[in-house]
Amino acid sequence: MPAGIELYKTKKLLKRTLRVAYPPGNGDLVLRTELDWGRDIHPTKVSADKTISTFEVKANHPFLYFKPVLCRGGEQFWAKGDNQLLLMTEDDRRVCYPFFFSPEQGRISKLLTFPSKILGREHRVRVFLPPGYDENTLAEYPVAFVQDGQNLFFPEEAFMGQDWHFDSTHMQLRSMGAVDDAILVGIYSGDRMEEYTKPGYELYGRSLVEEIVPECDKRLRSRADRRYRAVWGSSLGGVVSFYCAWHHPETFGAAICMSSTFSFKDDLLERVLTENPVPDVGFYLDSGWPGDNYETTLGMTMALISRGWRLGQRLMHFAFPMAQHSEVDWGLRLHVPLQLLNGSVARYSRLKSPALGDAPRVMVTS
């Protein structure tokens, strides 16, 4: 037995099942684990439509690394990517979606354009698709709609040549097993001062809800449910993201707002204090310090708490000492909201303890 897991032993034999989904007609699935990388574990059950194989795993260890293996025509093909982490303390609620023949890295789309009748201009977006997206067509994904999309992926497009490295950060967390796969939609900004502040963000929010989200739902295998849609942004992008989640809770389940300039050209603080609280919408608020909108972010956090949001449930707040108001700093702490929103621990927790009006679902991971 490998020396690594010998350090972690349980007195009790732990058992759990694991479901693996792959399009039928391509071969049979077996499982390999670090208990013995040369031994096939065969499924105890295969669904009637042949899409899901269920495996039973037993171990005196709290975790194991594993790989699905596809058997076809006398050959075995190991799943691409890093070994995946199986936690023996987790019950079987999330499905594994492996891929065997695709590149190990996700891909970023070409610049996509489509007209906006609401804004009277053209929308430009880039989409990050997780690895295996084209091969394992059974998987559907949560979606993050991110403002200032030109700053996310490529330094030649980003402000002052500094991008967030959004895709590489997501891939690193994915290889750790720390986040579930997600689709990232980077929305290139138009006139930020107009469309990310009041009253311009009212039309922009309508366009996001009525044009961009439906277009993405039509083109992509996204989970068409507000629980799996989040809207993101920094600075003024954080303001418009907060507005979109507050004003359109039927579309978005959460907003990620980094270093947001609340109360600069908006009435969001007053709305939080006076309007009926939006049911079951989550907010992540952060800032650097000193400066970097620290005080106004803290003020918005307190306003939400005064209206019933509870820290650690539908609200998270962080202040990062010495962090600056820059693309570099937002990229450096991007791993925090990614884990809080799409993290494997966070999503499993929501499955076990649904929020208001939520219903348990089978989650997507790979």
Contacts in CASP RR format, 6 or more apart in sequence:
PFRMAT RR
TARGET T0000
AUTHOR 0000-0000-0000
METHOD contacts of the structure
MODEL  1
MPAGIELYKTKKLLKRTLRVAYPPGNGDLVLRTELDWGRDIHPTKVSADK
TISTFEVKANHPFLYFKPVLCRGGEQFWAKGDNQLLLMTEDDRRVCYPFF
FSPEQGRISKLLTFPSKILGREHRVRVFLPPGYDENTLAEYPVAFVQDGQ
NLFFPEEAFMGQDWHFDSTHMQLRSMGAVDDAILVGIYSGDRMEEYTKPG
YELYGRSLVEEIVPECDKRLRSRADRRYRAVWGSSLGGVVSFYCAWHHPE
TFGAAICMSSTFSFKDDLLERVLTENPVPDVGFYLDSGWPGDNYETTLGM
TMALISRGWRLGQRLMHFAFPMAQHSEVDWGLRLHVPLQLLNGSVARYSR
LKSPALGDAPRVMVTS
1 35 0 8 1.000
1 36 0 8 1.000
2 34 0 8 1.000
5 34 0 8 1.000
5 35 0 8 1.000
5 61 0 8 1.000
5 63 0 8 1.000
5 64 0 8 1.000
8 61 0 8 1.000
8 62 0 8 1.000
8 63 0 8 1.000
9 60 0 8 1.000
9 61 0 8 1.000
10 60 0 8 1.000
10 61 0 8 1.000
10 62 0 8 1.000
10 88 0 8 1.000
11 60 0 8 1.000
12 60 0 8 1.000
13 58 0 8 1.000
13 59 0 8 1.000
13 60 0 8 1.000
14 58 0 8 1.000
14 59 0 8 1.000
14 60 0 8 1.000
14 61 0 8 1.000
14 62 0 8 1.000
14 88 0 8 1.000
14 89 0 8 1.000
15 56 0 8 1.000
15 57 0 8 1.000
15 58 0 8 1.000
15 88 0 8 1.000
16 56 0 8 1.000
16 57 0 8 1.000
16 86 0 8 1.000
16 88 0 8 1.000
16 90 0 8 1.000
16 91 0 8 1.000
16 92 0 8 1.000
17 44 0 8 1.000
17 54 0 8 1.000
17 55 0 8 1.000
17 56 0 8 1.000
17 57 0 8 1.000
17 92 0 8 1.000
18 31 0 8 1.000
18 54 0 8 1.000
18 55 0 8 1.000
18 57 0 8 1.000
18 66 0 8 1.000
18 86 0 8 1.000
18 92 0 8 1.000
18 96 0 8 1.000
19 52 0 8 1.000
19 53 0 8 1.000
19 54 0 8 1.000
19 55 0 8 1.000
19 92 0 8 1.000
19 95 0 8 1.000
19 96 0 8 1.000
20 29 0 8 1.000
20 31 0 8 1.000
20 43 0 8 1.000
20 52 0 8 1.000
20 53 0 8 1.000
20 54 0 8 1.000
20 55 0 8 1.000
20 68 0 8 1.000
20 95 0 8 1.000
20 96 0 8 1.000
20 97 0 8 1.000
20 98 0 8 1.000
21 51 0 8 1.000
21 52 0 8 1.000
21 53 0 8 1.000
21 95 0 8 1.000
21 96 0 8 1.000
21 97 0 8 1.000
21 136 0 8 1.000
21 138 0 8 1.000
21 139 0 8 1.000
22 29 0 8 1.000
22 51 0 8 1.000
22 53 0 8 1.000
22 68 0 8 1.000
22 70 0 8 1.000
22 97 0 8 1.000
22 98 0 8 1.000
22 136 0 8 1.000
22 138 0 8 1.000
23 51 0 8 1.000
23 136 0 8 1.000
23 137 0 8 1.000
23 138 0 8 1.000
24 49 0 8 1.000
24 50 0 8 1.000
24 51 0 8 1.000
25 50 0 8 1.000
26 70 0 8 1.000
26 72 0 8 1.000
27 70 0 8 1.000
27 71 0 8 1.000
27 72 0 8 1.000
27 73 0 8 1.000
28 53 0 8 1.000
28 70 0 8 1.000
28 71 0 8 1.000
28 72 0 8 1.000
29 43 0 8 1.000
29 53 0 8 1.000
29 68 0 8 1.000
29 69 0 8 1.000
29 70 0 8 1.000
29 71 0 8 1.000
30 40 0 8 1.000
30 41 0 8 1.000
30 42 0 8 1.000
30 43 0 8 1.000
30 68 0 8 1.000
30 69 0 8 1.000
30 71 0 8 1.000
30 76 0 8 1.000
31 40 0 8 1.000
31 41 0 8 1.000
31 42 0 8 1.000
31 43 0 8 1.000
31 55 0 8 1.000
31 57 0 8 1.000
31 66 0 8 1.000
31 67 0 8 1.000
31 68 0 8 1.000
31 69 0 8 1.000
32 38 0 8 1.000
32 39 0 8 1.000
32 40 0 8 1.000
32 41 0 8 1.000
32 66 0 8 1.000
32 67 0 8 1.000
32 68 0 8 1.000
32 69 0 8 1.000
32 78 0 8 1.000
33 41 0 8 1.000
33 57 0 8 1.000
33 59 0 8 1.000
33 64 0 8 1.000
33 65 0 8 1.000
33 66 0 8 1.000
33 67 0 8 1.000
33 86 0 8 1.000
34 64 0 8 1.000
34 65 0 8 1.000
34 66 0 8 1.000
34 83 0 8 1.000
35 59 0 8 1.000
35 64 0 8 1.000
40 69 0 8 1.000
41 55 0 8 1.000
41 56 0 8 1.000
41 57 0 8 1.000
42 55 0 8 1.000
43 53 0 8 1.000
43 54 0 8 1.000
43 55 0 8 1.000
44 54 0 8 1.000
44 55 0 8 1.000
44 56 0 8 1.000
45 53 0 8 1.000
45 54 0 8 1.000
46 52 0 8 1.000
46 53 0 8 1.000
46 54 0 8 1.000
47 53 0 8 1.000
47 54 0 8 1.000
51 138 0 8 1.000
52 95 0 8 1.000
54 92 0 8 1.000
57 64 0 8 1.000
57 66 0 8 1.000
57 86 0 8 1.000
57 88 0 8 1.000
59 88 0 8 1.000
61 88 0 8 1.000
62 87 0 8 1.000
62 88 0 8 1.000
62 89 0 8 1.000
63 85 0 8 1.000
63 86 0 8 1.000
63 87 0 8 1.000
63 88 0 8 1.000
64 85 0 8 1.000
64 86 0 8 1.000
64 88 0 8 1.000
65 83 0 8 1.000
65 84 0 8 1.000
65 85 0 8 1.000
65 86 0 8 1.000
66 83 0 8 1.000
66 84 0 8 1.000
66 86 0 8 1.000
67 78 0 8 1.000
67 79 0 8 1.000
67 83 0 8 1.000
67 84 0 8 1.000
67 98 0 8 1.000
68 78 0 8 1.000
68 79 0 8 1.000
68 96 0 8 1.000
68 98 0 8 1.000
69 76 0 8 1.000
69 77 0 8 1.000
69 78 0 8 1.000
69 79 0 8 1.000
70 76 0 8 1.000
70 77 0 8 1.000
70 79 0 8 1.000
70 98 0 8 1.000
70 100 0 8 1.000
77 100 0 8 1.000
77 101 0 8 1.000
78 100 0 8 1.000
79 98 0 8 1.000
79 99 0 8 1.000
79 100 0 8 1.000
80 98 0 8 1.000
80 99 0 8 1.000
80 100 0 8 1.000
80 101 0 8 1.000
80 102 0 8 1.000
80 103 0 8 1.000
80 104 0 8 1.000
80 131 0 8 1.000
80 132 0 8 1.000
81 104 0 8 1.000
81 131 0 8 1.000
81 175 0 8 1.000
82 175 0 8 1.000
84 96 0 8 1.000
84 177 0 8 1.000
84 366 0 8 1.000
85 176 0 8 1.000
85 177 0 8 1.000
90 348 0 8 1.000
93 348 0 8 1.000
93 351 0 8 1.000
93 352 0 8 1.000
93 360 0 8 1.000
93 362 0 8 1.000
93 363 0 8 1.000
94 180 0 8 1.000
94 344 0 8 1.000
94 347 0 8 1.000
94 348 0 8 1.000
94 351 0 8 1.000
94 362 0 8 1.000
94 363 0 8 1.000
94 364 0 8 1.000
94 365 0 8 1.000
95 362 0 8 1.000
95 363 0 8 1.000
95 364 0 8 1.000
95 365 0 8 1.000
96 365 0 8 1.000
96 366 0 8 1.000
97 132 0 8 1.000
97 136 0 8 1.000
97 138 0 8 1.000
97 139 0 8 1.000
97 181 0 8 1.000
97 364 0 8 1.000
97 365 0 8 1.000
97 366 0 8 1.000
98 136 0 8 1.000
98 366 0 8 1.000
99 131 0 8 1.000
99 132 0 8 1.000
99 135 0 8 1.000
99 136 0 8 1.000
99 366 0 8 1.000
100 135 0 8 1.000
101 135 0 8 1.000
102 131 0 8 1.000
102 132 0 8 1.000
102 133 0 8 1.000
102 134 0 8 1.000
102 135 0 8 1.000
103 131 0 8 1.000
104 131 0 8 1.000
105 131 0 8 1.000
105 171 0 8 1.000
106 128 0 8 1.000
106 129 0 8 1.000
106 130 0 8 1.000
106 131 0 8 1.000
106 132 0 8 1.000
106 133 0 8 1.000
106 167 0 8 1.000
106 171 0 8 1.000
107 128 0 8 1.000
107 129 0 8 1.000
107 133 0 8 1.000
108 126 0 8 1.000
108 127 0 8 1.000
108 128 0 8 1.000
108 129 0 8 1.000
108 153 0 8 1.000
108 167 0 8 1.000
109 126 0 8 1.000
109 127 0 8 1.000
109 128 0 8 1.000
109 129 0 8 1.000
110 126 0 8 1.000
111 124 0 8 1.000
111 125 0 8 1.000
111 126 0 8 1.000
111 188 0 8 1.000
112 124 0 8 1.000
112 125 0 8 1.000
112 126 0 8 1.000
112 127 0 8 1.000
113 122 0 8 1.000
113 123 0 8 1.000
113 124 0 8 1.000
113 125 0 8 1.000
114 122 0 8 1.000
114 123 0 8 1.000
114 211 0 8 1.000
114 215 0 8 1.000
115 121 0 8 1.000
115 122 0 8 1.000
115 123 0 8 1.000
116 122 0 8 1.000
116 123 0 8 1.000
116 207 0 8 1.000
116 211 0 8 1.000
117 211 0 8 1.000
118 203 0 8 1.000
118 206 0 8 1.000
118 207 0 8 1.000
118 210 0 8 1.000
118 211 0 8 1.000
119 195 0 8 1.000
119 203 0 8 1.000
119 204 0 8 1.000
119 207 0 8 1.000
121 190 0 8 1.000
123 187 0 8 1.000
123 188 0 8 1.000
123 207 0 8 1.000
123 211 0 8 1.000
123 212 0 8 1.000
124 187 0 8 1.000
124 188 0 8 1.000
125 149 0 8 1.000
125 185 0 8 1.000
125 186 0 8 1.000
125 187 0 8 1.000
125 188 0 8 1.000
125 212 0 8 1.000
126 149 0 8 1.000
126 152 0 8 1.000
126 153 0 8 1.000
126 185 0 8 1.000
126 186 0 8 1.000
126 188 0 8 1.000
127 183 0 8 1.000
127 184 0 8 1.000
127 185 0 8 1.000
127 186 0 8 1.000
127 216 0 8 1.000
127 220 0 8 1.000
128 152 0 8 1.000
128 153 0 8 1.000
128 166 0 8 1.000
128 167 0 8 1.000
128 170 0 8 1.000
128 183 0 8 1.000
128 184 0 8 1.000
128 185 0 8 1.000
128 186 0 8 1.000
129 183 0 8 1.000
129 220 0 8 1.000
130 141 0 8 1.000
130 170 0 8 1.000
130 174 0 8 1.000
130 181 0 8 1.000
130 182 0 8 1.000
130 183 0 8 1.000
130 366 0 8 1.000
131 171 0 8 1.000
131 181 0 8 1.000
131 366 0 8 1.000
132 139 0 8 1.000
132 366 0 8 1.000
133 139 0 8 1.000
133 141 0 8 1.000
133 221 0 8 1.000
136 366 0 8 1.000
137 221 0 8 1.000
139 181 0 8 1.000
139 221 0 8 1.000
139 364 0 8 1.000
139 366 0 8 1.000
140 221 0 8 1.000
140 222 0 8 1.000
140 223 0 8 1.000
140 364 0 8 1.000
141 181 0 8 1.000
141 182 0 8 1.000
141 183 0 8 1.000
141 220 0 8 1.000
141 221 0 8 1.000
141 222 0 8 1.000
141 223 0 8 1.000
141 228 0 8 1.000
141 364 0 8 1.000
142 180 0 8 1.000
142 182 0 8 1.000
142 183 0 8 1.000
142 222 0 8 1.000
142 223 0 8 1.000
142 228 0 8 1.000
142 229 0 8 1.000
142 230 0 8 1.000
142 342 0 8 1.000
142 364 0 8 1.000
143 182 0 8 1.000
143 183 0 8 1.000
143 184 0 8 1.000
143 185 0 8 1.000
143 216 0 8 1.000
143 220 0 8 1.000
143 222 0 8 1.000
143 223 0 8 1.000
143 228 0 8 1.000
143 229 0 8 1.000
143 230 0 8 1.000
144 182 0 8 1.000
144 183 0 8 1.000
144 184 0 8 1.000
144 185 0 8 1.000
144 230 0 8 1.000
144 231 0 8 1.000
144 232 0 8 1.000
144 256 0 8 1.000
144 341 0 8 1.000
144 342 0 8 1.000
145 185 0 8 1.000
145 186 0 8 1.000
145 187 0 8 1.000
145 208 0 8 1.000
145 212 0 8 1.000
145 213 0 8 1.000
145 216 0 8 1.000
145 229 0 8 1.000
145 230 0 8 1.000
145 231 0 8 1.000
145 232 0 8 1.000
145 252 0 8 1.000
146 152 0 8 1.000
146 166 0 8 1.000
146 184 0 8 1.000
146 185 0 8 1.000
146 186 0 8 1.000
146 187 0 8 1.000
146 231 0 8 1.000
146 232 0 8 1.000
146 233 0 8 1.000
147 186 0 8 1.000
147 187 0 8 1.000
147 189 0 8 1.000
147 196 0 8 1.000
147 231 0 8 1.000
147 232 0 8 1.000
147 233 0 8 1.000
147 234 0 8 1.000
147 237 0 8 1.000
147 238 0 8 1.000
147 240 0 8 1.000
147 241 0 8 1.000
148 159 0 8 1.000
148 187 0 8 1.000
148 188 0 8 1.000
148 189 0 8 1.000
148 192 0 8 1.000
148 233 0 8 1.000
148 234 0 8 1.000
148 237 0 8 1.000
149 186 0 8 1.000
149 187 0 8 1.000
149 188 0 8 1.000
149 189 0 8 1.000
150 157 0 8 1.000
150 158 0 8 1.000
150 159 0 8 1.000
150 188 0 8 1.000
150 189 0 8 1.000
151 157 0 8 1.000
151 158 0 8 1.000
151 159 0 8 1.000
151 162 0 8 1.000
151 163 0 8 1.000
151 164 0 8 1.000
151 327 0 8 1.000
152 158 0 8 1.000
152 163 0 8 1.000
152 164 0 8 1.000
152 166 0 8 1.000
152 167 0 8 1.000
152 184 0 8 1.000
152 186 0 8 1.000
153 163 0 8 1.000
153 164 0 8 1.000
153 165 0 8 1.000
153 166 0 8 1.000
153 167 0 8 1.000
154 163 0 8 1.000
155 161 0 8 1.000
155 162 0 8 1.000
155 163 0 8 1.000
157 163 0 8 1.000
158 164 0 8 1.000
158 327 0 8 1.000
159 327 0 8 1.000
160 327 0 8 1.000
161 327 0 8 1.000
162 326 0 8 1.000
162 327 0 8 1.000
162 328 0 8 1.000
163 327 0 8 1.000
164 327 0 8 1.000
164 330 0 8 1.000
164 331 0 8 1.000
164 334 0 8 1.000
165 331 0 8 1.000
165 334 0 8 1.000
166 184 0 8 1.000
166 331 0 8 1.000
166 334 0 8 1.000
167 184 0 8 1.000
169 331 0 8 1.000
169 334 0 8 1.000
169 335 0 8 1.000
169 338 0 8 1.000
170 179 0 8 1.000
170 182 0 8 1.000
170 184 0 8 1.000
170 338 0 8 1.000
172 335 0 8 1.000
173 179 0 8 1.000
173 335 0 8 1.000
173 338 0 8 1.000
173 339 0 8 1.000
173 343 0 8 1.000
174 181 0 8 1.000
174 366 0 8 1.000
177 344 0 8 1.000
178 339 0 8 1.000
178 343 0 8 1.000
178 344 0 8 1.000
178 345 0 8 1.000
179 338 0 8 1.000
179 339 0 8 1.000
179 342 0 8 1.000
179 343 0 8 1.000
179 344 0 8 1.000
180 342 0 8 1.000
180 343 0 8 1.000
180 344 0 8 1.000
180 347 0 8 1.000
180 363 0 8 1.000
180 364 0 8 1.000
180 365 0 8 1.000
180 366 0 8 1.000
181 364 0 8 1.000
181 365 0 8 1.000
181 366 0 8 1.000
182 342 0 8 1.000
183 216 0 8 1.000
183 220 0 8 1.000
183 222 0 8 1.000
185 212 0 8 1.000
185 216 0 8 1.000
187 208 0 8 1.000
187 212 0 8 1.000
189 195 0 8 1.000
189 196 0 8 1.000
192 236 0 8 1.000
192 237 0 8 1.000
193 236 0 8 1.000
193 265 0 8 1.000
194 200 0 8 1.000
195 201 0 8 1.000
195 203 0 8 1.000
195 204 0 8 1.000
195 240 0 8 1.000
196 204 0 8 1.000
196 236 0 8 1.000
196 237 0 8 1.000
196 238 0 8 1.000
196 239 0 8 1.000
196 240 0 8 1.000
197 236 0 8 1.000
197 239 0 8 1.000
197 240 0 8 1.000
197 264 0 8 1.000
197 265 0 8 1.000
197 266 0 8 1.000
198 243 0 8 1.000
198 265 0 8 1.000
198 266 0 8 1.000
198 267 0 8 1.000
201 239 0 8 1.000
201 240 0 8 1.000
201 243 0 8 1.000
201 244 0 8 1.000
201 266 0 8 1.000
202 247 0 8 1.000
204 240 0 8 1.000
205 240 0 8 1.000
205 243 0 8 1.000
205 244 0 8 1.000
205 247 0 8 1.000
205 248 0 8 1.000
208 231 0 8 1.000
208 244 0 8 1.000
208 248 0 8 1.000
209 244 0 8 1.000
209 248 0 8 1.000
209 251 0 8 1.000
213 229 0 8 1.000
213 251 0 8 1.000
216 222 0 8 1.000
217 224 0 8 1.000
222 228 0 8 1.000
222 229 0 8 1.000
223 229 0 8 1.000
223 364 0 8 1.000
226 249 0 8 1.000
226 250 0 8 1.000
226 251 0 8 1.000
226 252 0 8 1.000
226 253 0 8 1.000
227 253 0 8 1.000
227 358 0 8 1.000
227 361 0 8 1.000
229 251 0 8 1.000
229 252 0 8 1.000
229 253 0 8 1.000
230 252 0 8 1.000
230 253 0 8 1.000
230 254 0 8 1.000
230 255 0 8 1.000
230 256 0 8 1.000
230 341 0 8 1.000
231 241 0 8 1.000
231 244 0 8 1.000
231 245 0 8 1.000
231 252 0 8 1.000
231 254 0 8 1.000
231 255 0 8 1.000
231 256 0 8 1.000
232 238 0 8 1.000
232 241 0 8 1.000
232 255 0 8 1.000
232 256 0 8 1.000
232 258 0 8 1.000
232 337 0 8 1.000
233 240 0 8 1.000
233 241 0 8 1.000
233 256 0 8 1.000
233 257 0 8 1.000
233 258 0 8 1.000
233 260 0 8 1.000
234 257 0 8 1.000
234 258 0 8 1.000
234 259 0 8 1.000
234 260 0 8 1.000
234 327 0 8 1.000
234 330 0 8 1.000
235 258 0 8 1.000
235 259 0 8 1.000
235 260 0 8 1.000
235 261 0 8 1.000
235 293 0 8 1.000
235 325 0 8 1.000
236 260 0 8 1.000
236 261 0 8 1.000
236 264 0 8 1.000
237 257 0 8 1.000
237 260 0 8 1.000
238 255 0 8 1.000
238 256 0 8 1.000
238 257 0 8 1.000
238 258 0 8 1.000
238 259 0 8 1.000
238 260 0 8 1.000
239 257 0 8 1.000
239 260 0 8 1.000
239 261 0 8 1.000
239 262 0 8 1.000
239 264 0 8 1.000
239 266 0 8 1.000
239 268 0 8 1.000
241 255 0 8 1.000
241 256 0 8 1.000
241 257 0 8 1.000
241 260 0 8 1.000
242 255 0 8 1.000
242 257 0 8 1.000
242 260 0 8 1.000
242 262 0 8 1.000
242 268 0 8 1.000
242 283 0 8 1.000
242 300 0 8 1.000
243 266 0 8 1.000
243 268 0 8 1.000
244 251 0 8 1.000
244 252 0 8 1.000
244 255 0 8 1.000
245 252 0 8 1.000
245 253 0 8 1.000
245 254 0 8 1.000
245 255 0 8 1.000
245 278 0 8 1.000
245 281 0 8 1.000
245 282 0 8 1.000
245 283 0 8 1.000
246 255 0 8 1.000
246 268 0 8 1.000
246 271 0 8 1.000
246 272 0 8 1.000
246 278 0 8 1.000
246 281 0 8 1.000
249 278 0 8 1.000
249 279 0 8 1.000
249 280 0 8 1.000
249 281 0 8 1.000
252 281 0 8 1.000
253 280 0 8 1.000
253 281 0 8 1.000
253 282 0 8 1.000
254 281 0 8 1.000
254 282 0 8 1.000
254 283 0 8 1.000
254 284 0 8 1.000
254 341 0 8 1.000
255 281 0 8 1.000
255 282 0 8 1.000
255 283 0 8 1.000
255 284 0 8 1.000
256 284 0 8 1.000
256 337 0 8 1.000
256 341 0 8 1.000
257 283 0 8 1.000
257 284 0 8 1.000
257 285 0 8 1.000
257 286 0 8 1.000
257 297 0 8 1.000
258 286 0 8 1.000
258 287 0 8 1.000
258 330 0 8 1.000
258 333 0 8 1.000
258 337 0 8 1.000
259 286 0 8 1.000
259 287 0 8 1.000
259 288 0 8 1.000
259 292 0 8 1.000
259 293 0 8 1.000
259 297 0 8 1.000
259 325 0 8 1.000
259 330 0 8 1.000
260 285 0 8 1.000
260 287 0 8 1.000
260 293 0 8 1.000
260 296 0 8 1.000
260 297 0 8 1.000
260 300 0 8 1.000
261 293 0 8 1.000
261 296 0 8 1.000
262 268 0 8 1.000
262 269 0 8 1.000
262 293 0 8 1.000
262 296 0 8 1.000
262 297 0 8 1.000
262 299 0 8 1.000
262 300 0 8 1.000
263 269 0 8 1.000
263 296 0 8 1.000
268 300 0 8 1.000
269 296 0 8 1.000
269 299 0 8 1.000
269 300 0 8 1.000
269 303 0 8 1.000
272 300 0 8 1.000
272 303 0 8 1.000
272 304 0 8 1.000
272 307 0 8 1.000
273 303 0 8 1.000
273 306 0 8 1.000
273 307 0 8 1.000
277 307 0 8 1.000
277 308 0 8 1.000
277 309 0 8 1.000
279 356 0 8 1.000
279 357 0 8 1.000
280 314 0 8 1.000
280 355 0 8 1.000
280 356 0 8 1.000
280 357 0 8 1.000
280 358 0 8 1.000
281 314 0 8 1.000
282 309 0 8 1.000
282 314 0 8 1.000
282 315 0 8 1.000
283 304 0 8 1.000
283 309 0 8 1.000
283 314 0 8 1.000
283 315 0 8 1.000
283 316 0 8 1.000
284 315 0 8 1.000
284 316 0 8 1.000
284 317 0 8 1.000
284 337 0 8 1.000
284 340 0 8 1.000
284 341 0 8 1.000
285 297 0 8 1.000
285 300 0 8 1.000
285 301 0 8 1.000
285 315 0 8 1.000
285 316 0 8 1.000
285 317 0 8 1.000
285 318 0 8 1.000
286 297 0 8 1.000
286 317 0 8 1.000
286 318 0 8 1.000
286 319 0 8 1.000
286 320 0 8 1.000
286 333 0 8 1.000
286 336 0 8 1.000
286 337 0 8 1.000
287 293 0 8 1.000
287 294 0 8 1.000
287 297 0 8 1.000
287 298 0 8 1.000
287 319 0 8 1.000
287 320 0 8 1.000
287 323 0 8 1.000
288 294 0 8 1.000
288 319 0 8 1.000
288 320 0 8 1.000
288 321 0 8 1.000
288 322 0 8 1.000
288 323 0 8 1.000
288 324 0 8 1.000
288 325 0 8 1.000
288 329 0 8 1.000
289 319 0 8 1.000
289 320 0 8 1.000
289 321 0 8 1.000
289 322 0 8 1.000
289 323 0 8 1.000
291 325 0 8 1.000
292 323 0 8 1.000
292 324 0 8 1.000
292 325 0 8 1.000
293 325 0 8 1.000
294 319 0 8 1.000
297 317 0 8 1.000
297 319 0 8 1.000
298 317 0 8 1.000
298 319 0 8 1.000
301 315 0 8 1.000
301 317 0 8 1.000
304 315 0 8 1.000
305 311 0 8 1.000
305 315 0 8 1.000
309 315 0 8 1.000
311 317 0 8 1.000
313 355 0 8 1.000
314 355 0 8 1.000
316 337 0 8 1.000
316 340 0 8 1.000
318 333 0 8 1.000
318 336 0 8 1.000
320 329 0 8 1.000
320 333 0 8 1.000
323 329 0 8 1.000
323 332 0 8 1.000
323 333 0 8 1.000
339 345 0 8 1.000
339 346 0 8 1.000
340 346 0 8 1.000
344 365 0 8 1.000
347 363 0 8 1.000
348 363 0 8 1.000
350 358 0 8 1.000
351 360 0 8 1.000
351 361 0 8 1.000
351 363 0 8 1.000
354 360 0 8 1.000
END
